[in-house]
Amino acid sequence: MRFVPTAIAGVTIVETEPRLDGRGAFARLYCPLEFAAAGLGDFRPAQVNLSRNTARHTLRGLHYQDPPRAEAKLVRVTRGRIFDVAVDLRPGSPTLYRWTGTVLDEDGLRALFIPEGCAHGFITLAPETDVLYQMGRNFEPGWGRGLRYDDPRLAIAWPAVPAVVDDKDRNWPLLGADV
């Protein structure tokens, strides 16, 4: 695996190095020793989730969980294509409220690692898109929070206008005026 840092510390693109032969390809998608060596801490998936999205331009997020239930996640597309976004929410971080985004698709075998303290969201760029999440902590109801995907203070450059957005995601609060 190759670990490509982004402009936000800890948010990392994880590229695979598939081995090709006459049968096709084989690739390692996760290894705790390699993650630790890349400085991504002790990330060990405790839960695996699938987000199935039927329509193109479906938007999910921006989601996070507050400490002490903050979640790290490794996000990968198994079918389709997304523009994946992480927003830094860590107090004292030099990149607080900044975002980074990358395209993930079924062919690239890339993933985005999102550390604790960052919000996550995506928009589908193809219909019938499946997104696989490896979560560093089991989900606990009541700890989930969110930010508005269209918050002007974040100014995320989504590559398309969302066509499908859940009411909960549409109604998260905007960041305060003190930001």
Number of C-alpha atoms within 10 A of each C-alpha: 17 14 21 13 14 15 12 19 14 19 28 23 21 22 18 18 15 14 10 10 8 5 6 8 10 12 13 12 16 17 11 14 13 13 19 13 11 16 10 20 13 12 22 19 17 12 13 15 11 14 12 14 21 15 15 20 22 22 26 22 24 22 20 24 21 17 10 8 17 21 22 26 27 24 24 26 25 18 19 20 25 29 19 23 25 29 26 24 18 15 10 7 12 11 15 16 19 18 22 17 22 16 18 26 23 16 11 14 18 23 26 26 24 26 24 23 21 28 27 26 22 25 28 30 22 18 17 14 23 22 22 18 21 20 20 20 18 13 15 10 7 9 13 14 15 21 22 20 29 17 13 10 14 16 12 17 13 16 12 14 11 17 12 17 16 11 8 11 20 18 13 18 13 15 14 7 6 4 7
